[in-house]
Amino acid sequence: MATTTTAPTARSTEQRSAVNPLRQTLRLTRTEFTLFYRYRMALYAAVLPLVFLVPVFSMGPGELLPGIDAVAFSLTNFFAMAAMTIGVVHVSNVYAARREQLVLKRFRVAGVPPVAMFGATALSVIAVVGVQSLAVIGALVAMTGSPPADPVMLVLSILLISVVMTLFGAVITRFARNAESAQMMAMAPFMLLIVASGFFVPLELLPDRLAQLFGYLPMVPAIELAQSAYFGHDFFAAATAPAAEPATGLRLWTAAVPALAILLAWTAVLAYSLRYFRWDPRSAK
């Protein structure tokens, strides 16, 4: 009698635990997006990329190429900068805090798969970066008088760099003891990626080998994708912006393959690294 009672109970428990991962991801995304505005660090990470626009608007008037304003060209760096700031600074901090508070462990015990948690965080970052990007695109349209030459490539670049930086921020958490140490540890890759982006120091001014090395980091491919997609020029093969040639359609997408491959490779490597993510708080020694 006890055996017949236990079997249905076990089956019903199994049915309750078998929740669609996609549904879990969407539910957690809504929660992530709501909590985003309750974290002071999250608001700081969302506002910080706007500070990078100050030196851009202080630039003097001029054209980088015929029909391409220098200020508008520099503004296209914003998409990758916003994703990097929110992903590296915010995600590493919030995951370390949740691990310390045993939130992540409770999610795992409750049967929430890692793909749902990381996916929800990535979607929330994409949403925030997307809102910021829409504002910048609006400014670009007002300045240039024309929309992006290839909006699909532009959106894809924003999606890829947002996912890469979200995963990167989660990987940093693996080595942090708590939220404070995660915030400090995030500063090293944060500063490295800023330098590697060429935003403040053009890559053409760096030694060739160092510039080539920076080209394999996520920032340069994402920025080149955004620049090429918006202005319809091949900024991938150009050593300097004035050497870029007009390109659209299949020609532009063909030129974009190496940049897309680098971002996809980073996505795969970082996603695999999350197999070793630490769910339990690090014990004090």
C-alpha positions in Angstrom: 0.0 0.0 0.0 2.9 2.3 0.8 4.6 1.5 -2.4 1.5 2.3 -4.6 1.2 5.7 -2.7 4.9 6.6 -3.2 5.0 6.0 -6.9 2.3 8.6 -7.9 3.9 11.0 -5.4 7.3 10.6 -7.1 5.7 11.0 -10.5 3.8 14.1 -9.5 7.0 15.7 -8.0 8.8 14.9 -11.2 6.1 16.6 -13.2 6.2 19.7 -11.1 9.9 20.0 -11.4 9.8 19.6 -15.2 9.3 23.2 -16.1 10.0 24.5 -19.6 13.5 26.2 -19.4 12.3 28.9 -21.9 9.4 29.7 -19.6 11.7 29.9 -16.6 14.1 32.2 -18.6 11.3 34.6 -19.5 10.0 34.7 -15.9 13.5 35.3 -14.5 14.1 38.0 -17.2 11.1 39.9 -16.0 12.4 39.7 -12.4 15.9 40.7 -13.5 14.6 43.7 -15.4 12.6 44.8 -12.3 15.5 44.3 -9.9 17.9 46.1 -12.2 16.5 49.5 -11.2 16.7 48.6 -7.5 20.4 48.0 -7.5 22.4 51.2 -7.0 25.4 49.6 -8.8 23.2 48.7 -11.8 22.1 52.4 -12.2 25.7 53.4 -12.0 26.7 50.9 -14.7 23.8 52.2 -16.9 24.7 55.8 -16.5 28.5 55.4 -16.8 28.5 54.8 -20.6 26.9 58.2 -21.1 29.9 59.8 -19.5 32.0 58.4 -22.4 29.9 60.6 -24.7 31.2 63.8 -23.2 34.6 63.8 -25.0 32.8 62.8 -28.2 30.6 65.9 -28.3 33.6 68.1 -27.4 35.2 67.2 -30.7 35.4 69.9 -33.3 33.3 69.7 -36.5 34.8 67.7 -39.4 34.3 64.8 -41.8 36.1 61.5 -41.4 35.0 60.5 -44.9 32.8 62.3 -47.4 29.3 62.3 -45.8 30.6 60.7 -42.5 30.8 63.1 -39.6 33.6 62.5 -37.2 31.4 62.9 -34.1 28.8 60.6 -35.5 31.5 58.0 -36.3 32.7 58.1 -32.7 29.2 57.8 -31.4 29.0 54.3 -32.9 31.5 53.2 -30.2 28.8 53.6 -27.6 27.0 50.4 -28.3 29.9 48.2 -27.4 30.9 50.5 -24.5 27.4 50.3 -23.0 27.3 46.5 -23.2 30.8 46.2 -21.7 30.1 48.5 -18.8 26.8 46.9 -17.8 28.0 43.3 -18.5 31.4 43.4 -16.8 30.6 45.8 -13.9 27.0 45.0 -13.1 26.7 41.3 -13.8 29.9 40.4 -11.9 28.7 42.4 -8.9 25.1 41.2 -8.8 26.1 37.5 -9.2 28.6 37.7 -6.5 26.0 39.3 -4.2 23.4 36.7 -5.0 25.9 33.9 -4.4 26.8 35.3 -1.1 23.1 35.6 -0.1 22.6 31.9 -1.2 20.1 33.0 -3.9 21.9 31.1 -6.6 22.1 28.0 -4.5 18.4 28.1 -3.8 17.7 28.5 -7.5 19.8 25.4 -8.3 18.2 23.3 -5.5 14.8 24.4 -6.9 15.7 22.9 -10.2 16.3 26.1 -12.2 18.8 25.2 -14.9 21.9 27.5 -15.3 20.9 28.3 -18.9 17.7 29.9 -17.6 19.6 32.0 -15.1 22.3 33.2 -17.4 19.9 33.6 -20.2 17.6 35.8 -18.1 20.6 38.0 -17.1 21.7 38.2 -20.8 18.2 39.2 -21.9 17.9 41.9 -19.2 21.3 43.3 -20.2 20.2 43.3 -23.9 17.0 45.1 -23.0 18.9 47.9 -21.1 21.6 48.2 -23.8 18.9 48.2 -26.4 17.1 51.1 -24.9 20.3 53.1 -24.6 21.2 52.2 -28.2 17.9 53.4 -29.5 18.5 56.8 -28.0 22.0 56.9 -29.6 20.6 55.8 -32.9 18.1 58.5 -32.7 20.9 61.0 -32.1 22.8 59.6 -35.1 19.8 59.8 -37.4 19.3 63.5 -36.3 23.0 64.2 -36.9 23.5 62.4 -40.2 20.0 62.6 -41.6 20.0 58.9 -42.6 19.2 55.6 -40.8 21.7 52.7 -40.5 22.8 51.3 -43.8 22.4 47.8 -42.5 20.1 47.7 -39.5 20.3 43.9 -39.2 24.0 43.9 -38.8 23.8 46.7 -36.3 21.3 44.9 -34.2 23.3 41.7 -34.4 26.5 43.5 -33.3 24.6 44.9 -30.2 23.1 41.5 -29.4 26.5 39.6 -29.7 28.5 42.1 -27.6 25.8 42.2 -25.0 25.8 38.4 -24.7 29.6 38.2 -24.6 30.0 40.8 -21.9 27.2 39.3 -19.8 29.0 35.9 -19.9 32.3 37.7 -19.2 30.8 39.3 -16.1 29.5 36.0 -14.9 32.9 34.3 -15.4 34.6 37.0 -13.3 32.3 36.1 -10.4 34.0 32.7 -10.3 37.1 34.3 -8.8 35.5 36.8 -6.5 34.8 36.2 -2.9 32.0 38.7 -2.5 30.3 41.6 -4.3 33.0 44.1 -3.2 35.9 42.0 -4.5 33.9 41.3 -7.7 33.6 45.1 -8.2 37.3 45.5 -7.7 38.2 42.6 -9.9 36.0 43.9 -12.7 38.0 47.1 -12.9 41.0 45.3 -14.5 39.2 43.9 -17.5 37.1 47.0 -17.7 40.1 49.3 -18.1 41.8 46.8 -20.5 38.7 46.6 -22.7 38.4 50.4 -22.8 42.0 50.7 -24.0 41.6 47.8 -26.4 38.5 49.5 -27.9 40.5 52.3 -29.4 37.9 54.8 -28.0 40.4 57.1 -26.2 43.6 56.0 -28.0 43.2 55.1 -31.7 44.6 51.7 -32.5 46.6 53.1 -35.3 48.8 54.9 -32.8 49.7 51.6 -31.0 52.4 49.2 -32.1 51.1 46.9 -34.9 51.4 43.7 -32.8 49.5 45.2 -29.9 46.8 46.6 -32.2 46.5 43.1 -33.8 46.2 41.5 -30.4 43.5 43.9 -29.3 41.6 43.0 -32.5 41.0 39.6 -31.2 39.3 40.9 -28.1 35.5 41.4 -28.3 35.5 45.2 -28.4 37.1 45.9 -31.7 35.0 43.4 -33.7 31.8 44.8 -32.2 32.8 48.4 -32.8 33.8 47.6 -36.4 30.5 45.8 -37.0 28.5 48.8 -35.7 30.5 51.4 -37.7 30.3 49.4 -40.9 26.6 48.6 -40.4 25.6 52.2 -39.8 27.7 54.0 -42.4 27.7 51.3 -45.1 31.5 51.2 -45.4 34.0 48.4 -45.0 35.8 49.4 -41.8 37.0 45.9 -41.2 39.8 45.7 -43.7 40.8 49.4 -43.4 43.9 50.1 -41.3 42.6 53.6 -40.9 39.1 55.0 -41.2 39.9 57.2 -44.3 40.9 54.0 -46.2 37.5 52.5 -45.8 35.5 51.8 -49.0 31.7 51.9 -49.4 30.2 48.4 -49.1 26.6 47.1 -48.6 24.7 43.9 -48.9 26.6 40.7 -49.5 30.0 42.5 -49.8 29.6 44.0 -46.4 28.5 40.8 -44.8 31.4 38.9 -46.3 33.8 41.5 -44.9 32.1 41.1 -41.5 32.7 37.3 -41.3 36.0 37.5 -39.3 34.5 40.0 -36.8 31.4 37.8 -36.3 33.6 34.7 -35.9 35.6 36.4 -33.2 32.5 37.3 -31.2 30.9 33.9 -31.7 34.2 32.3 -30.5 34.2 34.4 -27.4 30.6 33.5 -26.8 31.4 29.8 -27.0 34.5 30.0 -24.8 32.8 32.0 -22.1 29.7 29.8 -22.2 31.9 26.7 -21.7 33.7 28.4 -18.9 30.5 28.8 -17.0 30.5 25.0 -16.5 32.9 25.7 -13.7 30.8 28.5 -12.2 30.8 28.5 -8.4 27.3 28.4 -7.0 28.2 28.1 -3.3 29.7 31.1 -1.4 33.4 31.0 -1.0 34.2 30.1 2.6 36.4 32.5 4.5 39.9 31.3 5.2 
